Amino acid sequence: MVHSSNKFIGAIGERVALNYLLAKNYELITTNYSTRFGEIDLIMRDKDILVFVEVKTKKGLAFGTPEEMFTQNKLTRVKRMATVYLKGKEVKCRIDMVAVVLDEFNEPVSVKHYANVTQP
């Protein structure tokens, strides 16, 4: 049976993004870090930089691309969550976005990594 709930699709996309970034030699710090502002999908390290990763996943492109789901509002929320995570520490960090497109069998057909996003 093929599941289609947003949470299920999101979890698949996060796993795809994690494996993609691990293959690029990123180190996993934690997944699904929750704050009162929401959740950061992945927190990773790229050499000496802490990376907060927002993953956007779509099943097909009939209703737009994953990139279109990454809005200014979402970027602002990720920045707030990152601030909470850092607790005032001065650390080199950035926000990345990974866009995942799945086919009808929930297999990835496209993975795009956008490093250091400053605007959607």
DRENPA-3360 file (N, C-alpha, C; in nm, 2 decimals, always signed):
BEGIN
1 = MVHSSNKF = +0.08/-0.12/+0.00/+0.00/+0.00/+0.00/+0.09/+0.12/+0.00 ~ +0.05/+0.22/-0.08/+0.13/+0.35/-0.09/+0.07/+0.45/+0.00 ~ +0.15/+0.50/+0.10/+0.10/+0.60/+0.20/+0.11/+0.73/+0.13 ~ +0.02/+0.83/+0.17/+0.03/+0.96/+0.11/+0.02/+1.07/+0.21 ~ +0.02/+1.04/+0.34/+0.00/+1.15/+0.44/+0.13/+1.24/+0.43 ~ +0.11/+1.37/+0.46/+0.22/+1.46/+0.46/+0.33/+1.43/+0.55 ~ +0.29/+1.38/+0.67/+0.40/+1.34/+0.77/+0.48/+1.23/+0.72 ~ +0.42/+1.13/+0.66/+0.49/+1.01/+0.60/+0.58/+1.06/+0.49;
9 = IGAIGERV = +0.53/+1.14/+0.40/+0.61/+1.19/+0.28/+0.72/+1.27/+0.33 ~ +0.70/+1.36/+0.44/+0.80/+1.44/+0.49/+0.91/+1.36/+0.55 ~ +0.88/+1.25/+0.62/+0.98/+1.16/+0.68/+1.06/+1.09/+0.58 ~ +1.00/+1.05/+0.47/+1.08/+0.99/+0.36/+1.18/+1.10/+0.30 ~ +1.13/+1.22/+0.28/+1.21/+1.32/+0.23/+1.33/+1.36/+0.32 ~ +1.30/+1.36/+0.45/+1.41/+1.38/+0.55/+1.52/+1.27/+0.54 ~ +1.47/+1.15/+0.53/+1.57/+1.04/+0.52/+1.65/+1.05/+0.39 ~ +1.59/+1.08/+0.28/+1.66/+1.10/+0.15/+1.76/+1.21/+0.17;
17 = ALNYLLAK = +1.72/+1.33/+0.23/+1.81/+1.44/+0.24/+1.93/+1.41/+0.33 ~ +1.90/+1.34/+0.44/+2.00/+1.30/+0.54/+2.11/+1.21/+0.47 ~ +2.06/+1.11/+0.39/+2.15/+1.02/+0.32/+2.23/+1.10/+0.22 ~ +2.17/+1.19/+0.15/+2.24/+1.28/+0.05/+2.35/+1.36/+0.12 ~ +2.32/+1.42/+0.23/+2.42/+1.50/+0.30/+2.53/+1.42/+0.36 ~ +2.49/+1.30/+0.41/+2.60/+1.22/+0.47/+2.69/+1.17/+0.36 ~ +2.64/+1.15/+0.24/+2.73/+1.11/+0.12/+2.82/+1.23/+0.08 ~ +2.78/+1.35/+0.12/+2.87/+1.47/+0.10/+2.96/+1.50/+0.22;
25 = NYELITTN = +2.97/+1.40/+0.30/+3.06/+1.41/+0.42/+3.01/+1.51/+0.53 ~ +2.88/+1.54/+0.53/+2.83/+1.61/+0.65/+2.81/+1.51/+0.76 ~ +2.82/+1.57/+0.88/+2.80/+1.49/+1.00/+2.67/+1.52/+1.07 ~ +2.60/+1.42/+1.10/+2.47/+1.44/+1.17/+2.48/+1.48/+1.31 ~ +2.42/+1.58/+1.36/+2.42/+1.62/+1.50/+2.29/+1.57/+1.56 ~ +2.17/+1.61/+1.50/+2.04/+1.57/+1.55/+1.94/+1.58/+1.44 ~ +1.82/+1.51/+1.46/+1.71/+1.52/+1.37/+1.59/+1.58/+1.45 ~ +1.50/+1.64/+1.38/+1.37/+1.69/+1.43/+1.39/+1.76/+1.57;
33 = YSTRFGEI = +1.47/+1.86/+1.57/+1.49/+1.95/+1.69/+1.37/+2.04/+1.71 ~ +1.30/+2.02/+1.82/+1.17/+2.10/+1.84/+1.20/+2.22/+1.93 ~ +1.13/+2.33/+1.89/+1.13/+2.45/+1.98/+0.99/+2.50/+1.97 ~ +0.96/+2.61/+2.05/+0.82/+2.66/+2.05/+0.79/+2.73/+1.91 ~ +0.89/+2.75/+1.83/+0.87/+2.81/+1.70/+0.85/+2.70/+1.59 ~ +0.87/+2.57/+1.62/+0.86/+2.47/+1.53/+0.97/+2.37/+1.54 ~ +1.00/+2.30/+1.43/+1.10/+2.20/+1.43/+1.20/+2.22/+1.31 ~ +1.33/+2.20/+1.35/+1.43/+2.19/+1.25/+1.45/+2.05/+1.21;
41 = DLIMRDKD = +1.44/+2.02/+1.08/+1.45/+1.89/+1.03/+1.58/+1.82/+1.06 ~ +1.69/+1.88/+1.02/+1.82/+1.82/+1.04/+1.92/+1.93/+1.09 ~ +2.00/+1.89/+1.19/+2.11/+1.98/+1.23/+2.24/+1.90/+1.20 ~ +2.33/+1.95/+1.12/+2.44/+1.88/+1.07/+2.57/+1.97/+1.08 ~ +2.68/+1.91/+1.06/+2.81/+1.98/+1.06/+2.87/+1.96/+0.92 ~ +2.91/+2.07/+0.86/+2.98/+2.07/+0.74/+3.12/+2.12/+0.77 ~ +3.22/+2.04/+0.79/+3.35/+2.08/+0.83/+3.34/+2.15/+0.97 ~ +3.37/+2.28/+0.97/+3.36/+2.35/+1.10/+3.23/+2.44/+1.11;
49 = ILVFVEVK = +3.13/+2.42/+1.02/+3.01/+2.50/+1.02/+2.89/+2.42/+1.06 ~ +2.82/+2.47/+1.16/+2.69/+2.41/+1.20/+2.59/+2.44/+1.10 ~ +2.51/+2.34/+1.05/+2.42/+2.36/+0.94/+2.28/+2.32/+0.98 ~ +2.18/+2.42/+0.98/+2.04/+2.39/+1.01/+1.98/+2.36/+0.87 ~ +1.92/+2.25/+0.86/+1.87/+2.20/+0.73/+1.72/+2.19/+0.73 ~ +1.65/+2.26/+0.64/+1.51/+2.25/+0.62/+1.49/+2.17/+0.50 ~ +1.41/+2.06/+0.51/+1.38/+1.97/+0.40/+1.24/+1.99/+0.35 ~ +1.22/+2.01/+0.22/+1.09/+2.02/+0.16/+1.07/+1.91/+0.06;
57 = TKKGLAFG = +0.96/+1.84/+0.08/+0.94/+1.72/+0.00/+0.80/+1.73/-0.07 ~ +0.80/+1.69/-0.20/+0.67/+1.69/-0.27/+0.66/+1.55/-0.34 ~ +0.54/+1.51/-0.35/+0.52/+1.38/-0.43/+0.47/+1.43/-0.56 ~ +0.56/+1.43/-0.66/+0.53/+1.48/-0.79/+0.53/+1.63/-0.79 ~ +0.51/+1.69/-0.91/+0.52/+1.84/-0.92/+0.38/+1.90/-0.96 ~ +0.28/+1.82/-0.95/+0.14/+1.87/-1.00/+0.10/+2.00/-0.92 ~ +0.14/+2.01/-0.80/+0.10/+2.12/-0.72/+0.22/+2.21/-0.68 ~ +0.32/+2.22/-0.77/+0.44/+2.31/-0.75/+0.56/+2.23/-0.70;
65 = TPEEMFTQ = +0.67/+2.30/-0.69/+0.79/+2.24/-0.65/+0.82/+2.25/-0.50 ~ +0.91/+2.17/-0.44/+0.94/+2.19/-0.30/+1.00/+2.32/-0.27 ~ +1.07/+2.38/-0.37/+1.13/+2.51/-0.35/+1.03/+2.62/-0.32 ~ +0.91/+2.60/-0.39/+0.80/+2.70/-0.37/+0.74/+2.70/-0.23 ~ +0.76/+2.59/-0.16/+0.71/+2.57/-0.02/+0.80/+2.64/+0.08 ~ +0.92/+2.68/+0.04/+1.02/+2.74/+0.13/+1.00/+2.89/+0.12 ~ +0.92/+2.95/+0.21/+0.88/+3.09/+0.20/+0.97/+3.17/+0.30 ~ +0.95/+3.30/+0.29/+1.02/+3.39/+0.38/+0.98/+3.37/+0.52;
73 = NKLTRVKR = +0.86/+3.34/+0.54/+0.81/+3.31/+0.68/+0.88/+3.18/+0.73 ~ +0.89/+3.08/+0.65/+0.96/+2.96/+0.70/+1.11/+2.99/+0.73 ~ +1.17/+3.06/+0.64/+1.31/+3.10/+0.67/+1.33/+3.17/+0.80 ~ +1.24/+3.27/+0.83/+1.24/+3.34/+0.95/+1.22/+3.25/+1.07 ~ +1.13/+3.15/+1.06/+1.11/+3.06/+1.17/+1.23/+2.97/+1.19 ~ +1.30/+2.92/+1.08/+1.42/+2.84/+1.10/+1.53/+2.92/+1.17 ~ +1.54/+3.05/+1.13/+1.64/+3.14/+1.20/+1.61/+3.15/+1.35 ~ +1.48/+3.17/+1.38/+1.45/+3.17/+1.53/+1.48/+3.04/+1.60;
81 = MATVYLKG = +1.45/+2.93/+1.54/+1.47/+2.80/+1.60/+1.63/+2.78/+1.61 ~ +1.70/+2.82/+1.51/+1.85/+2.81/+1.52/+1.90/+2.89/+1.64 ~ +1.85/+3.01/+1.66/+1.89/+3.10/+1.77/+1.86/+3.03/+1.90 ~ +1.75/+2.97/+1.91/+1.71/+2.89/+2.04/+1.81/+2.78/+2.06 ~ +1.85/+2.71/+1.95/+1.94/+2.60/+1.96/+2.08/+2.64/+2.00 ~ +2.12/+2.76/+1.95/+2.26/+2.81/+1.98/+2.27/+2.87/+2.12 ~ +2.16/+2.91/+2.18/+2.15/+2.96/+2.32/+2.26/+3.07/+2.34 ~ +2.28/+3.16/+2.24/+2.37/+3.27/+2.25/+2.51/+3.24/+2.22;
89 = KEVKCRID = +2.55/+3.12/+2.19/+2.68/+3.08/+2.16/+2.72/+3.14/+2.02 ~ +2.84/+3.18/+2.00/+2.89/+3.23/+1.88/+2.95/+3.11/+1.80 ~ +2.88/+3.07/+1.70/+2.93/+2.95/+1.62/+2.91/+2.98/+1.48 ~ +3.00/+2.94/+1.39/+2.98/+2.96/+1.25/+2.87/+2.86/+1.21 ~ +2.76/+2.92/+1.15/+2.65/+2.84/+1.11/+2.58/+2.90/+0.99 ~ +2.50/+2.82/+0.93/+2.42/+2.86/+0.81/+2.29/+2.78/+0.80 ~ +2.20/+2.82/+0.71/+2.08/+2.75/+0.69/+2.09/+2.69/+0.54 ~ +2.06/+2.56/+0.53/+2.05/+2.50/+0.40/+1.91/+2.45/+0.38;
97 = MVAVVLDE = +1.87/+2.43/+0.25/+1.74/+2.37/+0.22/+1.77/+2.26/+0.12 ~ +1.70/+2.15/+0.15/+1.71/+2.04/+0.05/+1.57/+2.01/+0.00 ~ +1.55/+2.01/-0.13/+1.43/+1.99/-0.20/+1.43/+1.85/-0.26 ~ +1.32/+1.77/-0.22/+1.31/+1.63/-0.26/+1.18/+1.62/-0.33 ~ +1.19/+1.55/-0.45/+1.07/+1.52/-0.52/+1.06/+1.36/-0.53 ~ +0.95/+1.31/-0.49/+0.92/+1.17/-0.49/+0.83/+1.13/-0.61 ~ +0.84/+1.00/-0.65/+0.75/+0.95/-0.76/+0.63/+0.89/-0.69 ~ +0.55/+0.83/-0.76/+0.42/+0.77/-0.71/+0.45/+0.65/-0.62;
105 = FNEPVSVK = +0.57/+0.60/-0.62/+0.61/+0.49/-0.53/+0.69/+0.53/-0.41 ~ +0.70/+0.67/-0.39/+0.77/+0.73/-0.28/+0.92/+0.71/-0.30 ~ +0.97/+0.70/-0.42/+1.11/+0.69/-0.45/+1.16/+0.83/-0.50 ~ +1.28/+0.87/-0.45/+1.33/+1.00/-0.49/+1.36/+1.01/-0.64 ~ +1.31/+1.11/-0.71/+1.34/+1.14/-0.85/+1.43/+1.26/-0.86 ~ +1.43/+1.34/-0.76/+1.51/+1.46/-0.76/+1.55/+1.50/-0.62 ~ +1.68/+1.54/-0.60/+1.73/+1.59/-0.47/+1.81/+1.71/-0.51 ~ +1.77/+1.83/-0.46/+1.85/+1.95/-0.48/+1.89/+2.01/-0.35;
113 = HYANVTQP = +2.02/+2.04/-0.33/+2.07/+2.10/-0.21/+2.10/+2.25/-0.23 ~ +2.05/+2.33/-0.15/+2.07/+2.48/-0.16/+2.15/+2.52/-0.03 ~ +2.27/+2.54/-0.04/+2.36/+2.58/+0.08/+2.35/+2.73/+0.11 ~ +2.34/+2.76/+0.23/+2.34/+2.90/+0.28/+2.23/+2.98/+0.22 ~ +2.11/+2.94/+0.24/+2.00/+3.02/+0.19/+1.98/+3.14/+0.27 ~ +1.97/+3.26/+0.21/+1.94/+3.38/+0.28/+1.81/+3.44/+0.24 ~ +1.75/+3.39/+0.14/+1.61/+3.43/+0.10/+1.55/+3.32/+0.02 ~ +1.42/+3.30/+0.03/+1.35/+3.19/-0.04/+1.36/+3.22/-0.20;
% end
